[in-house]
Amino acid sequence: IEAVLRIRTRQDFNDNLGPVSYAAARRKNVVTFTFPLKDNVLFVSAEPIVDIDKTAHKIMNICSNENN
């Protein structure tokens, strides 16, 4: 729920900074991602060795293909 609130708060900056594509956090034991999807938020967790940018772009591509 905290992640959803953070994404919703970031949307306040959309006019000046552009929309959020995703947010990621690297912790000792896990990497977490949140992706805003229309009225929902996708939460993904991954192994800590994951390449954040590559993984995020793969997930965004999958999500955009699902919406087409």
N, CA, C, O and CB atoms as a CASP TS submission, in Angstrom:
PFRMAT TS
TARGET T0000
AUTHOR 0000-0000-0000
METHOD Language model
MODEL 1
PARENT N/A
ATOM      1  N   ILE     1       0.838  -1.193   0.000  1.00  0.00           N
ATOM      2  CA  ILE     1       0.000   0.000   0.000  1.00  0.00           C
ATOM      3  C   ILE     1       0.874   1.245   0.000  1.00  0.00           C
ATOM      4  O   ILE     1       0.529   2.249  -0.622  1.00  0.00           O
ATOM      5  CB  ILE     1      -0.949   0.005   1.216  1.00  0.00           C
ATOM      6  N   GLU     2       1.996   1.182   0.690  1.00  0.00           N
ATOM      7  CA  GLU     2       2.913   2.313   0.709  1.00  0.00           C
ATOM      8  C   GLU     2       3.393   2.656  -0.701  1.00  0.00           C
ATOM      9  O   GLU     2       3.469   3.827  -1.071  1.00  0.00           O
ATOM     10  CB  GLU     2       4.107   2.011   1.615  1.00  0.00           C
ATOM     11  N   ALA     3       3.715   1.630  -1.477  1.00  0.00           N
ATOM     12  CA  ALA     3       4.194   1.844  -2.843  1.00  0.00           C
ATOM     13  C   ALA     3       3.130   2.518  -3.693  1.00  0.00           C
ATOM     14  O   ALA     3       3.446   3.395  -4.496  1.00  0.00           O
ATOM     15  CB  ALA     3       4.613   0.518  -3.481  1.00  0.00           C
ATOM     16  N   VAL     4       1.890   2.125  -3.530  1.00  0.00           N
ATOM     17  CA  VAL     4       0.788   2.735  -4.284  1.00  0.00           C
ATOM     18  C   VAL     4       0.671   4.208  -3.922  1.00  0.00           C
ATOM     19  O   VAL     4       0.502   5.051  -4.804  1.00  0.00           O
ATOM     20  CB  VAL     4      -0.550   2.002  -4.003  1.00  0.00           C
ATOM     21  N   LEU     5       0.758   4.523  -2.654  1.00  0.00           N
ATOM     22  CA  LEU     5       0.675   5.926  -2.224  1.00  0.00           C
ATOM     23  C   LEU     5       1.823   6.749  -2.794  1.00  0.00           C
ATOM     24  O   LEU     5       1.623   7.894  -3.199  1.00  0.00           O
ATOM     25  CB  LEU     5       0.679   6.017  -0.692  1.00  0.00           C
ATOM     26  N   ARG     6       3.030   6.173  -2.830  1.00  0.00           N
ATOM     27  CA  ARG     6       4.175   6.905  -3.393  1.00  0.00           C
ATOM     28  C   ARG     6       3.959   7.187  -4.875  1.00  0.00           C
ATOM     29  O   ARG     6       4.253   8.285  -5.346  1.00  0.00           O
ATOM     30  CB  ARG     6       5.481   6.108  -3.192  1.00  0.00           C
ATOM     31  N   ILE     7       3.452   6.210  -5.607  1.00  0.00           N
ATOM     32  CA  ILE     7       3.207   6.425  -7.044  1.00  0.00           C
ATOM     33  C   ILE     7       2.141   7.485  -7.241  1.00  0.00           C
ATOM     34  O   ILE     7       2.289   8.362  -8.092  1.00  0.00           O
ATOM     35  CB  ILE     7       2.782   5.110  -7.736  1.00  0.00           C
ATOM     36  N   ARG     8       1.083   7.419  -6.475  1.00  0.00           N
ATOM     37  CA  ARG     8       0.009   8.413  -6.598  1.00  0.00           C
ATOM     38  C   ARG     8       0.533   9.804  -6.257  1.00  0.00           C
ATOM     39  O   ARG     8       0.132  10.781  -6.891  1.00  0.00           O
ATOM     40  CB  ARG     8      -1.181   8.051  -5.677  1.00  0.00           C
ATOM     41  N   THR     9       1.417   9.915  -5.275  1.00  0.00           N
ATOM     42  CA  THR     9       2.003  11.205  -4.918  1.00  0.00           C
ATOM     43  C   THR     9       2.893  11.718  -6.042  1.00  0.00           C
ATOM     44  O   THR     9       2.885  12.912  -6.340  1.00  0.00           O
ATOM     45  CB  THR     9       2.806  11.093  -3.614  1.00  0.00           C
ATOM     46  N   ARG    10       3.656  10.835  -6.664  1.00  0.00           N
ATOM     47  CA  ARG    10       4.534  11.247  -7.768  1.00  0.00           C
ATOM     48  C   ARG    10       3.738  11.791  -8.949  1.00  0.00           C
ATOM     49  O   ARG    10       4.249  12.606  -9.718  1.00  0.00           O
ATOM     50  CB  ARG    10       5.395  10.071  -8.225  1.00  0.00           C
ATOM     51  N   GLN    11       2.506  11.352  -9.098  1.00  0.00           N
ATOM     52  CA  GLN    11       1.688  11.825 -10.210  1.00  0.00           C
ATOM     53  C   GLN    11       1.409  13.319 -10.104  1.00  0.00           C
ATOM     54  O   GLN    11       1.069  13.953 -11.103  1.00  0.00           O
ATOM     55  CB  GLN    11       0.376  11.056 -10.263  1.00  0.00           C
ATOM     56  N   ASP    12       1.547  13.888  -8.920  1.00  0.00           N
ATOM     57  CA  ASP    12       1.377  15.330  -8.750  1.00  0.00           C
ATOM     58  C   ASP    12       2.414  16.111  -9.548  1.00  0.00           C
ATOM     59  O   ASP    12       2.179  17.275  -9.876  1.00  0.00           O
ATOM     60  CB  ASP    12       1.469  15.703  -7.274  1.00  0.00           C
ATOM     61  N   PHE    13       3.546  15.507  -9.866  1.00  0.00           N
ATOM     62  CA  PHE    13       4.627  16.173 -10.585  1.00  0.00           C
ATOM     63  C   PHE    13       4.580  15.930 -12.093  1.00  0.00           C
ATOM     64  O   PHE    13       5.468  16.393 -12.808  1.00  0.00           O
ATOM     65  CB  PHE    13       5.953  15.712 -10.044  1.00  0.00           C
ATOM     66  N   ASN    14       3.585  15.230 -12.588  1.00  0.00           N
ATOM     67  CA  ASN    14       3.514  14.873 -14.008  1.00  0.00           C
ATOM     68  C   ASN    14       3.587  16.078 -14.935  1.00  0.00           C
ATOM     69  O   ASN    14       4.253  16.011 -15.968  1.00  0.00           O
ATOM     70  CB  ASN    14       2.246  14.117 -14.279  1.00  0.00           C
ATOM     71  N   ASP    15       2.923  17.172 -14.596  1.00  0.00           N
ATOM     72  CA  ASP    15       2.910  18.338 -15.482  1.00  0.00           C
ATOM     73  C   ASP    15       4.308  18.915 -15.679  1.00  0.00           C
ATOM     74  O   ASP    15       4.657  19.310 -16.791  1.00  0.00           O
ATOM     75  CB  ASP    15       1.982  19.411 -14.925  1.00  0.00           C
ATOM     76  N   ASN    16       5.105  18.970 -14.633  1.00  0.00           N
ATOM     77  CA  ASN    16       6.436  19.569 -14.723  1.00  0.00           C
ATOM     78  C   ASN    16       7.524  18.590 -15.144  1.00  0.00           C
ATOM     79  O   ASN    16       8.426  18.950 -15.900  1.00  0.00           O
ATOM     80  CB  ASN    16       6.803  20.170 -13.406  1.00  0.00           C
ATOM     81  N   LEU    17       7.444  17.367 -14.665  1.00  0.00           N
ATOM     82  CA  LEU    17       8.532  16.414 -14.872  1.00  0.00           C
ATOM     83  C   LEU    17       8.208  15.290 -15.846  1.00  0.00           C
ATOM     84  O   LEU    17       9.103  14.559 -16.271  1.00  0.00           O
ATOM     85  CB  LEU    17       8.920  15.823 -13.570  1.00  0.00           C
ATOM     86  N   GLY    18       6.952  15.150 -16.199  1.00  0.00           N
ATOM     87  CA  GLY    18       6.525  14.032 -17.038  1.00  0.00           C
ATOM     88  C   GLY    18       6.067  12.879 -16.165  1.00  0.00           C
ATOM     89  O   GLY    18       6.370  12.843 -14.973  1.00  0.00           O
ATOM     90  N   PRO    19       5.339  11.937 -16.747  1.00  0.00           N
ATOM     91  CA  PRO    19       4.784  10.826 -15.961  1.00  0.00           C
ATOM     92  C   PRO    19       5.869   9.844 -15.506  1.00  0.00           C
ATOM     93  O   PRO    19       6.909   9.707 -16.150  1.00  0.00           O
ATOM     94  CB  PRO    19       3.728  10.083 -16.780  1.00  0.00           C
ATOM     95  N   VAL    20       5.613   9.179 -14.409  1.00  0.00           N
ATOM     96  CA  VAL    20       6.507   8.147 -13.887  1.00  0.00           C
ATOM     97  C   VAL    20       6.336   6.885 -14.726  1.00  0.00           C
ATOM     98  O   VAL    20       5.215   6.417 -14.922  1.00  0.00           O
ATOM     99  CB  VAL    20       6.220   7.858 -12.377  1.00  0.00           C
ATOM    100  N   SER    21       7.435   6.338 -15.216  1.00  0.00           N
ATOM    101  CA  SER    21       7.389   5.067 -15.940  1.00  0.00           C
ATOM    102  C   SER    21       7.414   3.901 -14.962  1.00  0.00           C
ATOM    103  O   SER    21       6.660   2.938 -15.098  1.00  0.00           O
ATOM    104  CB  SER    21       8.566   4.960 -16.929  1.00  0.00           C
ATOM    105  N   TYR    22       8.297   4.008 -13.974  1.00  0.00           N
ATOM    106  CA  TYR    22       8.395   2.987 -12.935  1.00  0.00           C
ATOM    107  C   TYR    22       9.235   3.539 -11.793  1.00  0.00           C
ATOM    108  O   TYR    22       9.917   4.553 -11.942  1.00  0.00           O
ATOM    109  CB  TYR    22       9.008   1.664 -13.493  1.00  0.00           C
ATOM    110  N   ALA    23       9.180   2.865 -10.662  1.00  0.00           N
ATOM    111  CA  ALA    23      10.054   3.174  -9.530  1.00  0.00           C
ATOM    112  C   ALA    23      10.675   1.862  -9.084  1.00  0.00           C
ATOM    113  O   ALA    23      10.020   0.819  -9.098  1.00  0.00           O
ATOM    114  CB  ALA    23       9.269   3.877  -8.348  1.00  0.00           C
ATOM    115  N   ALA    24      11.942   1.917  -8.687  1.00  0.00           N
ATOM    116  CA  ALA    24      12.637   0.710  -8.248  1.00  0.00           C
ATOM    117  C   ALA    24      13.386   0.990  -6.955  1.00  0.00           C
ATOM    118  O   ALA    24      13.856   2.102  -6.714  1.00  0.00           O
ATOM    119  CB  ALA    24      13.609   0.205  -9.338  1.00  0.00           C
ATOM    120  N   ALA    25      13.482  -0.032  -6.141  1.00  0.00           N
ATOM    121  CA  ALA    25      14.251   0.059  -4.900  1.00  0.00           C
ATOM    122  C   ALA    25      15.109  -1.189  -4.774  1.00  0.00           C
ATOM    123  O   ALA    25      14.615  -2.312  -4.874  1.00  0.00           O
ATOM    124  CB  ALA    25      13.314   0.222  -3.658  1.00  0.00           C
ATOM    125  N   ARG    26      16.393  -0.977  -4.555  1.00  0.00           N
ATOM    126  CA  ARG    26      17.308  -2.106  -4.354  1.00  0.00           C
ATOM    127  C   ARG    26      17.571  -2.235  -2.860  1.00  0.00           C
ATOM    128  O   ARG    26      18.036  -1.301  -2.207  1.00  0.00           O
ATOM    129  CB  ARG    26      18.654  -1.911  -5.153  1.00  0.00           C
ATOM    130  N   ARG    27      17.265  -3.410  -2.340  1.00  0.00           N
ATOM    131  CA  ARG    27      17.532  -3.731  -0.935  1.00  0.00           C
ATOM    132  C   ARG    27      18.552  -4.863  -0.894  1.00  0.00           C
ATOM    133  O   ARG    27      18.919  -5.412  -1.933  1.00  0.00           O
ATOM    134  CB  ARG    27      16.212  -4.129  -0.174  1.00  0.00           C
ATOM    135  N   LYS    28      19.000  -5.203   0.285  1.00  0.00           N
ATOM    136  CA  LYS    28      20.011  -6.250   0.416  1.00  0.00           C
ATOM    137  C   LYS    28      19.547  -7.569  -0.202  1.00  0.00           C
ATOM    138  O   LYS    28      20.326  -8.238  -0.881  1.00  0.00           O
ATOM    139  CB  LYS    28      20.358  -6.460   1.884  1.00  0.00           C
ATOM    140  N   ASN    29      18.302  -7.944   0.023  1.00  0.00           N
ATOM    141  CA  ASN    29      17.819  -9.261  -0.393  1.00  0.00           C
ATOM    142  C   ASN    29      16.834  -9.261  -1.548  1.00  0.00           C
ATOM    143  O   ASN    29      16.403 -10.329  -1.983  1.00  0.00           O
ATOM    144  CB  ASN    29      17.190  -9.922   0.751  1.00  0.00           C
ATOM    145  N   VAL    30      16.467  -8.092  -2.056  1.00  0.00           N
ATOM    146  CA  VAL    30      15.445  -8.042  -3.101  1.00  0.00           C
ATOM    147  C   VAL    30      15.491  -6.696  -3.822  1.00  0.00           C
ATOM    148  O   VAL    30      15.916  -5.685  -3.263  1.00  0.00           O
ATOM    149  CB  VAL    30      14.041  -8.284  -2.502  1.00  0.00           C
ATOM    150  N   VAL    31      15.046  -6.710  -5.064  1.00  0.00           N
ATOM    151  CA  VAL    31      14.791  -5.477  -5.811  1.00  0.00           C
ATOM    152  C   VAL    31      13.291  -5.430  -6.043  1.00  0.00           C
ATOM    153  O   VAL    31      12.691  -6.419  -6.464  1.00  0.00           O
ATOM    154  CB  VAL    31      15.603  -5.420  -7.181  1.00  0.00           C
ATOM    155  N   THR    32      12.684  -4.279  -5.769  1.00  0.00           N
ATOM    156  CA  THR    32      11.248  -4.143  -6.002  1.00  0.00           C
ATOM    157  C   THR    32      10.997  -3.062  -7.040  1.00  0.00           C
ATOM    158  O   THR    32      11.712  -2.064  -7.117  1.00  0.00           O
ATOM    159  CB  THR    32      10.504  -3.816  -4.688  1.00  0.00           C
ATOM    160  N   PHE    33       9.969  -3.288  -7.829  1.00  0.00           N
ATOM    161  CA  PHE    33       9.552  -2.352  -8.863  1.00  0.00           C
ATOM    162  C   PHE    33       8.079  -2.040  -8.664  1.00  0.00           C
ATOM    163  O   PHE    33       7.307  -2.904  -8.249  1.00  0.00           O
ATOM    164  CB  PHE    33       9.814  -2.926 -10.287  1.00  0.00           C
ATOM    165  N   THR    34       7.691  -0.810  -8.957  1.00  0.00           N
ATOM    166  CA  THR    34       6.278  -0.464  -9.057  1.00  0.00           C
ATOM    167  C   THR    34       6.071   0.233 -10.395  1.00  0.00           C
ATOM    168  O   THR    34       6.848   1.104 -10.787  1.00  0.00           O
ATOM    169  CB  THR    34       5.816   0.446  -7.858  1.00  0.00           C
ATOM    170  N   PHE    35       5.013  -0.167 -11.084  1.00  0.00           N
ATOM    171  CA  PHE    35       4.673   0.369 -12.393  1.00  0.00           C
ATOM    172  C   PHE    35       3.241   0.889 -12.355  1.00  0.00           C
ATOM    173  O   PHE    35       2.324   0.123 -12.062  1.00  0.00           O
ATOM    174  CB  PHE    35       4.846  -0.707 -13.502  1.00  0.00           C
ATOM    175  N   PRO    36       3.026   2.173 -12.645  1.00  0.00           N
ATOM    176  CA  PRO    36       1.650   2.661 -12.729  1.00  0.00           C
ATOM    177  C   PRO    36       1.016   2.176 -14.036  1.00  0.00           C
ATOM    178  O   PRO    36       1.575   2.380 -15.113  1.00  0.00           O
ATOM    179  CB  PRO    36       1.607   4.218 -12.640  1.00  0.00           C
ATOM    180  N   LEU    37      -0.140   1.539 -13.940  1.00  0.00           N
ATOM    181  CA  LEU    37      -0.856   1.016 -15.105  1.00  0.00           C
ATOM    182  C   LEU    37      -2.293   1.510 -15.056  1.00  0.00           C
ATOM    183  O   LEU    37      -3.121   0.932 -14.352  1.00  0.00           O
ATOM    184  CB  LEU    37      -0.805  -0.543 -15.149  1.00  0.00           C
ATOM    185  N   LYS    38      -2.597   2.553 -15.783  1.00  0.00           N
ATOM    186  CA  LYS    38      -3.942   3.139 -15.792  1.00  0.00           C
ATOM    187  C   LYS    38      -4.435   3.344 -14.370  1.00  0.00           C
ATOM    188  O   LYS    38      -3.910   4.201 -13.659  1.00  0.00           O
ATOM    189  CB  LYS    38      -4.926   2.243 -16.572  1.00  0.00           C
ATOM    190  N   ASP    39      -5.431   2.580 -13.938  1.00  0.00           N
ATOM    191  CA  ASP    39      -5.985   2.735 -12.589  1.00  0.00           C
ATOM    192  C   ASP    39      -5.380   1.772 -11.578  1.00  0.00           C
ATOM    193  O   ASP    39      -5.844   1.703 -10.440  1.00  0.00           O
ATOM    194  CB  ASP    39      -7.476   2.541 -12.626  1.00  0.00           C
ATOM    195  N   ASN    40      -4.358   1.032 -11.971  1.00  0.00           N
ATOM    196  CA  ASN    40      -3.752   0.029 -11.096  1.00  0.00           C
ATOM    197  C   ASN    40      -2.262   0.265 -10.963  1.00  0.00           C
ATOM    198  O   ASN    40      -1.681   1.091 -11.668  1.00  0.00           O
ATOM    199  CB  ASN    40      -4.016  -1.382 -11.625  1.00  0.00           C
ATOM    200  N   VAL    41      -1.655  -0.468 -10.055  1.00  0.00           N
ATOM    201  CA  VAL    41      -0.205  -0.436  -9.881  1.00  0.00           C
ATOM    202  C   VAL    41       0.288  -1.876  -9.879  1.00  0.00           C
ATOM    203  O   VAL    41      -0.219  -2.716  -9.136  1.00  0.00           O
ATOM    204  CB  VAL    41       0.205   0.312  -8.558  1.00  0.00           C
ATOM    205  N   LEU    42       1.286  -2.154 -10.722  1.00  0.00           N
ATOM    206  CA  LEU    42       1.904  -3.473 -10.768  1.00  0.00           C
ATOM    207  C   LEU    42       3.117  -3.457  -9.845  1.00  0.00           C
ATOM    208  O   LEU    42       3.985  -2.595  -9.975  1.00  0.00           O
ATOM    209  CB  LEU    42       2.308  -3.866 -12.231  1.00  0.00           C
ATOM    210  N   PHE    43       3.179  -4.403  -8.919  1.00  0.00           N
ATOM    211  CA  PHE    43       4.304  -4.536  -7.997  1.00  0.00           C
ATOM    212  C   PHE    43       5.055  -5.802  -8.357  1.00  0.00           C
ATOM    213  O   PHE    43       4.460  -6.876  -8.445  1.00  0.00           O
ATOM    214  CB  PHE    43       3.829  -4.567  -6.506  1.00  0.00           C
ATOM    215  N   VAL    44       6.376  -5.684  -8.570  1.00  0.00           N
ATOM    216  CA  VAL    44       7.204  -6.824  -8.957  1.00  0.00           C
ATOM    217  C   VAL    44       8.396  -6.886  -8.012  1.00  0.00           C
ATOM    218  O   VAL    44       8.993  -5.859  -7.687  1.00  0.00           O
ATOM    219  CB  VAL    44       7.671  -6.714 -10.451  1.00  0.00           C
ATOM    220  N   SER    45       8.737  -8.084  -7.578  1.00  0.00           N
ATOM    221  CA  SER    45       9.965  -8.263  -6.795  1.00  0.00           C
ATOM    222  C   SER    45      10.890  -9.198  -7.564  1.00  0.00           C
ATOM    223  O   SER    45      10.438 -10.088  -8.284  1.00  0.00           O
ATOM    224  CB  SER    45       9.656  -8.833  -5.361  1.00  0.00           C
ATOM    225  N   ALA    46      12.198  -8.980  -7.399  1.00  0.00           N
ATOM    226  CA  ALA    46      13.182  -9.759  -8.147  1.00  0.00           C
ATOM    227  C   ALA    46      14.407 -10.018  -7.274  1.00  0.00           C
ATOM    228  O   ALA    46      14.577  -9.421  -6.211  1.00  0.00           O
ATOM    229  CB  ALA    46      13.589  -9.026  -9.452  1.00  0.00           C
ATOM    230  N   GLU    47      15.245 -10.918  -7.750  1.00  0.00           N
ATOM    231  CA  GLU    47      16.501 -11.214  -7.065  1.00  0.00           C
ATOM    232  C   GLU    47      17.368  -9.955  -7.028  1.00  0.00           C
ATOM    233  O   GLU    47      17.275  -9.123  -7.931  1.00  0.00           O
ATOM    234  CB  GLU    47      17.255 -12.383  -7.767  1.00  0.00           C
ATOM    235  N   PRO    48      18.203  -9.802  -6.011  1.00  0.00           N
ATOM    236  CA  PRO    48      18.984  -8.569  -5.857  1.00  0.00           C
ATOM    237  C   PRO    48      20.055  -8.357  -6.926  1.00  0.00           C
ATOM    238  O   PRO    48      20.587  -7.253  -7.043  1.00  0.00           O
ATOM    239  CB  PRO    48      19.634  -8.566  -4.518  1.00  0.00           C
ATOM    240  N   ILE    49      20.382  -9.379  -7.702  1.00  0.00           N
ATOM    241  CA  ILE    49      21.417  -9.229  -8.730  1.00  0.00           C
ATOM    242  C   ILE    49      20.859  -8.746 -10.068  1.00  0.00           C
ATOM    243  O   ILE    49      21.617  -8.565 -11.021  1.00  0.00           O
ATOM    244  CB  ILE    49      22.134 -10.546  -8.931  1.00  0.00           C
ATOM    245  N   VAL    50      19.555  -8.537 -10.149  1.00  0.00           N
ATOM    246  CA  VAL    50      18.904  -8.180 -11.403  1.00  0.00           C
ATOM    247  C   VAL    50      19.383  -6.810 -11.898  1.00  0.00           C
ATOM    248  O   VAL    50      19.681  -5.919 -11.102  1.00  0.00           O
ATOM    249  CB  VAL    50      17.376  -8.181 -11.226  1.00  0.00           C
ATOM    250  N   ASP    51      19.452  -6.658 -13.219  1.00  0.00           N
ATOM    251  CA  ASP    51      19.730  -5.356 -13.832  1.00  0.00           C
ATOM    252  C   ASP    51      18.419  -4.575 -13.835  1.00  0.00           C
ATOM    253  O   ASP    51      17.483  -4.928 -14.553  1.00  0.00           O
ATOM    254  CB  ASP    51      20.321  -5.507 -15.300  1.00  0.00           C
ATOM    255  N   ILE    52      18.354  -3.527 -13.042  1.00  0.00           N
ATOM    256  CA  ILE    52      17.101  -2.799 -12.846  1.00  0.00           C
ATOM    257  C   ILE    52      16.557  -2.242 -14.155  1.00  0.00           C
ATOM    258  O   ILE    52      15.384  -2.447 -14.468  1.00  0.00           O
ATOM    259  CB  ILE    52      17.303  -1.668 -11.850  1.00  0.00           C
ATOM    260  N   ASP    53      17.379  -1.545 -14.919  1.00  0.00           N
ATOM    261  CA  ASP    53      16.882  -0.915 -16.148  1.00  0.00           C
ATOM    262  C   ASP    53      16.414  -1.940 -17.178  1.00  0.00           C
ATOM    263  O   ASP    53      15.341  -1.786 -17.760  1.00  0.00           O
ATOM    264  CB  ASP    53      17.966  -0.041 -16.758  1.00  0.00           C
ATOM    265  N   LYS    54      17.206  -2.977 -17.405  1.00  0.00           N
ATOM    266  CA  LYS    54      16.817  -3.994 -18.391  1.00  0.00           C
ATOM    267  C   LYS    54      15.522  -4.688 -17.985  1.00  0.00           C
ATOM    268  O   LYS    54      14.635  -4.900 -18.812  1.00  0.00           O
ATOM    269  CB  LYS    54      17.936  -5.033 -18.561  1.00  0.00           C
ATOM    270  N   THR    55      15.422  -5.035 -16.716  1.00  0.00           N
ATOM    271  CA  THR    55      14.223  -5.718 -16.232  1.00  0.00           C
ATOM    272  C   THR    55      13.005  -4.817 -16.330  1.00  0.00           C
ATOM    273  O   THR    55      11.937  -5.253 -16.760  1.00  0.00           O
ATOM    274  CB  THR    55      14.415  -6.181 -14.791  1.00  0.00           C
ATOM    275  N   ALA    56      13.161  -3.568 -15.934  1.00  0.00           N
ATOM    276  CA  ALA    56      12.041  -2.622 -16.000  1.00  0.00           C
ATOM    277  C   ALA    56      11.566  -2.449 -17.438  1.00  0.00           C
ATOM    278  O   ALA    56      10.361  -2.418 -17.688  1.00  0.00           O
ATOM    279  CB  ALA    56      12.447  -1.259 -15.409  1.00  0.00           C
ATOM    280  N   HIS    57      12.487  -2.336 -18.380  1.00  0.00           N
ATOM    281  CA  HIS    57      12.096  -2.159 -19.781  1.00  0.00           C
ATOM    282  C   HIS    57      11.405  -3.407 -20.333  1.00  0.00           C
ATOM    283  O   HIS    57      10.468  -3.295 -21.124  1.00  0.00           O
ATOM    284  CB  HIS    57      13.323  -1.822 -20.633  1.00  0.00           C
ATOM    285  N   LYS    58      11.853  -4.583 -19.928  1.00  0.00           N
ATOM    286  CA  LYS    58      11.180  -5.816 -20.356  1.00  0.00           C
ATOM    287  C   LYS    58       9.749  -5.853 -19.834  1.00  0.00           C
ATOM    288  O   LYS    58       8.821  -6.205 -20.562  1.00  0.00           O
ATOM    289  CB  LYS    58      11.956  -7.058 -19.867  1.00  0.00           C
ATOM    290  N   ILE    59       9.581  -5.486 -18.569  1.00  0.00           N
ATOM    291  CA  ILE    59       8.241  -5.489 -17.975  1.00  0.00           C
ATOM    292  C   ILE    59       7.351  -4.461 -18.660  1.00  0.00           C
ATOM    293  O   ILE    59       6.186  -4.742 -18.940  1.00  0.00           O
ATOM    294  CB  ILE    59       8.315  -5.203 -16.464  1.00  0.00           C
ATOM    295  N   MET    60       7.885  -3.274 -18.932  1.00  0.00           N
ATOM    296  CA  MET    60       7.091  -2.243 -19.611  1.00  0.00           C
ATOM    297  C   MET    60       6.686  -2.698 -21.004  1.00  0.00           C
ATOM    298  O   MET    60       5.567  -2.430 -21.440  1.00  0.00           O
ATOM    299  CB  MET    60       7.876  -0.927 -19.698  1.00  0.00           C
ATOM    300  N   ASN    61       7.586  -3.386 -21.710  1.00  0.00           N
ATOM    301  CA  ASN    61       7.247  -3.908 -23.039  1.00  0.00           C
ATOM    302  C   ASN    61       6.134  -4.944 -22.958  1.00  0.00           C
ATOM    303  O   ASN    61       5.216  -4.934 -23.777  1.00  0.00           O
ATOM    304  CB  ASN    61       8.484  -4.521 -23.705  1.00  0.00           C
ATOM    305  N   ILE    62       6.209  -5.832 -21.983  1.00  0.00           N
ATOM    306  CA  ILE    62       5.157  -6.837 -21.809  1.00  0.00           C
ATOM    307  C   ILE    62       3.825  -6.157 -21.521  1.00  0.00           C
ATOM    308  O   ILE    62       2.799  -6.518 -22.099  1.00  0.00           O
ATOM    309  CB  ILE    62       5.516  -7.817 -20.669  1.00  0.00           C
ATOM    310  N   CYS    63       3.843  -5.177 -20.630  1.00  0.00           N
ATOM    311  CA  CYS    63       2.602  -4.479 -20.271  1.00  0.00           C
ATOM    312  C   CYS    63       2.031  -3.705 -21.453  1.00  0.00           C
ATOM    313  O   CYS    63       0.814  -3.665 -21.633  1.00  0.00           O
ATOM    314  CB  CYS    63       2.848  -3.527 -19.100  1.00  0.00           C
ATOM    315  N   SER    64       2.892  -3.089 -22.261  1.00  0.00           N
ATOM    316  CA  SER    64       2.383  -2.333 -23.407  1.00  0.00           C
ATOM    317  C   SER    64       1.833  -3.274 -24.472  1.00  0.00           C
ATOM    318  O   SER    64       0.874  -2.924 -25.159  1.00  0.00           O
ATOM    319  CB  SER    64       3.489  -1.447 -24.005  1.00  0.00           C
ATOM    320  N   ASN    65       2.420  -4.462 -24.624  1.00  0.00           N
ATOM    321  CA  ASN    65       1.895  -5.452 -25.573  1.00  0.00           C
ATOM    322  C   ASN    65       0.538  -5.969 -25.130  1.00  0.00           C
ATOM    323  O   ASN    65      -0.316  -6.261 -25.968  1.00  0.00           O
ATOM    324  CB  ASN    65       2.872  -6.620 -25.726  1.00  0.00           C
ATOM    325  N   GLU    66       0.328  -6.087 -23.832  1.00  0.00           N
ATOM    326  CA  GLU    66      -0.957  -6.548 -23.304  1.00  0.00           C
ATOM    327  C   GLU    66      -2.053  -5.512 -23.539  1.00  0.00           C
ATOM    328  O   GLU    66      -3.224  -5.868 -23.667  1.00  0.00           O
ATOM    329  CB  GLU    66      -0.838  -6.856 -21.806  1.00  0.00           C
ATOM    330  N   ASN    67      -1.683  -4.243 -23.596  1.00  0.00           N
ATOM    331  CA  ASN    67      -2.665  -3.173 -23.787  1.00  0.00           C
ATOM    332  C   ASN    67      -2.988  -2.928 -25.251  1.00  0.00           C
ATOM    333  O   ASN    67      -3.908  -2.169 -25.554  1.00  0.00           O
ATOM    334  CB  ASN    67      -2.163  -1.895 -23.165  1.00  0.00           C
ATOM    335  N   ASN    68      -2.261  -3.546 -26.163  1.00  0.00           N
ATOM    336  CA  ASN    68      -2.512  -3.359 -27.606  1.00  0.00           C
ATOM    337  C   ASN    68      -3.465  -4.380 -28.138  1.00  0.00           C
ATOM    338  O   ASN    68      -3.783  -4.367 -29.327  1.00  0.00           O
ATOM    339  CB  ASN    68      -1.223  -3.425 -28.390  1.00  0.00           C
TER
END
